[in-house]
Amino acid sequence: MDAAAETLKPEAKAAKAAQATVDQFTTAANTAFKDGVEKSLAALSEANTHSKKNLEAVVASVTAATKGAEALGAQAVAYSKSAIETQATAAKALAAAKTPQELFELQTAFAKSAFETYVSELGRMSETFQASFKASFQPINERVSETVGKLQATR
């Protein structure tokens, strides 16, 4: 011990010890508070980033769905136009038939062709819908996979 400490009265020694304890407590509390604030800010930043990525995924999903709907609409319009033209041509051919047998044969050929075209177009539209559905949910599936991966990593 130094000479100054030996000459201190017991009350002064106790006060000095108490002051040292308070200083240690204050330093520890300040450090803990600072660490808590930094962790909270980091968590908030991560949550904001996560939310931003989620919003971007939703926007990408809606964009893909919109493109799919536009493609389906364009296919439907093209098919309708084609069907109307085919029906007009068929009506002219039916009107020009000279015998009931010829009329029946033309009607049968038209019905068969119209059905085959309809089934083919339905297949194309189904493929477009499936591709659109898959493209629409891809960004959301990626976000879900990333989130599940993060949750599993924290276990």
VENMOFEN-V32340 format. One record per backbone hydrogen bond with DSSP energy under -0.5 kcal/mol. CO is the residue of the C=O (numbers start at 0). NH is the residue of the N-H. If there is no record, write none. Layout:
# VENMOFEN-V32340
co->CO nh->NH
co->CO nh->NH
This chain:
# VENMOFEN-V32340
co->1 nh->5
co->2 nh->6
co->3 nh->7
co->4 nh->7
co->8 nh->12
co->9 nh->13
co->10 nh->14
co->11 nh->15
co->12 nh->16
co->13 nh->17
co->14 nh->18
co->15 nh->19
co->16 nh->20
co->17 nh->21
co->18 nh->22
co->19 nh->23
co->20 nh->24
co->21 nh->25
co->22 nh->26
co->23 nh->27
co->24 nh->28
co->25 nh->29
co->26 nh->30
co->27 nh->31
co->28 nh->32
co->29 nh->33
co->30 nh->34
co->31 nh->35
co->32 nh->36
co->33 nh->37
co->34 nh->38
co->35 nh->39
co->36 nh->40
co->37 nh->41
co->38 nh->42
co->39 nh->43
co->40 nh->44
co->41 nh->45
co->42 nh->46
co->43 nh->47
co->44 nh->48
co->45 nh->49
co->46 nh->50
co->47 nh->51
co->48 nh->52
co->49 nh->53
co->50 nh->54
co->51 nh->55
co->52 nh->56
co->53 nh->57
co->54 nh->58
co->55 nh->59
co->56 nh->60
co->57 nh->61
co->58 nh->62
co->59 nh->63
co->60 nh->64
co->61 nh->65
co->62 nh->66
co->63 nh->67
co->64 nh->68
co->65 nh->69
co->66 nh->70
co->67 nh->71
co->68 nh->72
co->69 nh->73
co->70 nh->74
co->71 nh->75
co->72 nh->76
co->73 nh->77
co->74 nh->78
co->75 nh->79
co->76 nh->80
co->77 nh->81
co->78 nh->82
co->79 nh->83
co->80 nh->84
co->81 nh->85
co->82 nh->86
co->83 nh->87
co->84 nh->88
co->85 nh->89
co->86 nh->90
co->87 nh->91
co->88 nh->92
co->89 nh->93
co->90 nh->94
co->91 nh->95
co->93 nh->96
co->98 nh->102
co->99 nh->103
co->100 nh->104
co->101 nh->105
co->102 nh->106
co->103 nh->107
co->104 nh->108
co->105 nh->109
co->106 nh->110
co->107 nh->111
co->108 nh->112
co->109 nh->113
co->110 nh->114
co->111 nh->115
co->112 nh->116
co->113 nh->117
co->114 nh->118
co->115 nh->119
co->116 nh->120
co->117 nh->121
co->118 nh->122
co->119 nh->123
co->120 nh->124
co->121 nh->125
co->122 nh->126
co->123 nh->127
co->124 nh->128
co->125 nh->129
co->126 nh->130
co->127 nh->131
co->128 nh->132
co->129 nh->133
co->130 nh->134
co->131 nh->135
co->132 nh->136
co->133 nh->137
co->134 nh->138
co->136 nh->140
co->137 nh->141
co->138 nh->142
co->139 nh->143
co->140 nh->144
co->141 nh->145
co->142 nh->146
co->143 nh->147
co->144 nh->148
co->145 nh->149
co->146 nh->150
co->147 nh->151
co->148 nh->152
co->149 nh->153
co->151 nh->154
